[in-house]
Structure formats: structure tokens, C-alpha cells
Amino acid sequence: MRRLRGAGGNDRGYKLHTIYGNSNRPTLTVLPLDVDERVAAAELIDRLPTSGYLLADAFYDSGPLYDQAAAAG
């Protein structure tokens, strides 16, 4: 397994990304540390079964992601 940049130095492993819609059932994915958060968010928005609010930190900030979320409802 490759060593990647993580909190406090080099790290290896995976990140859990999750999103909730109005159904209160999580949609999640586990991806390697080197996958951009915006890529994970785009995948999760496509898989979300219902509409809802999307709250995220600055790592998820991108125009195309806003457009995708708006189109999803």
C-alpha cells in the first residue's frame, strides 16, 4: 500500500464518505486517501435516492459540484 499525505505526516489507508438524504438512510463510499473529496461527493450525489440539503466543508467546494447537486434536487 502506498504512503500518502495525511494529518500529521505520511499516512496510508482509506476515507469514509457519507451523505444523507431526506430518507435518513446513509449513502456511503470508502475510497483511498488520494481520491479528491469532490470526486467522492459527485459519486455520492449520483447515488442519493432522495433530495435534501447538502452541507460540506471547503474541501468539497467546486462549481460543477454545485451544479450537480442543484440538478439532483
GIDANOR-V807564 format. One record per helix or strand of 2 or more residues. SS is the DSSP state (alpha for helix, beta for strand). FROM is the first residue (numbers start at 1). LEN is the number of residues. Records with the same first field share a line. If there is no record, write none. Layout:
BEGIN
SS=FROM-LEN + FROM-LEN
END
This chain:
BEGIN
beta=4-3 + 9-3 + 14-7 + 26-7
alpha=37-11 + 58-3 + 63-10
END
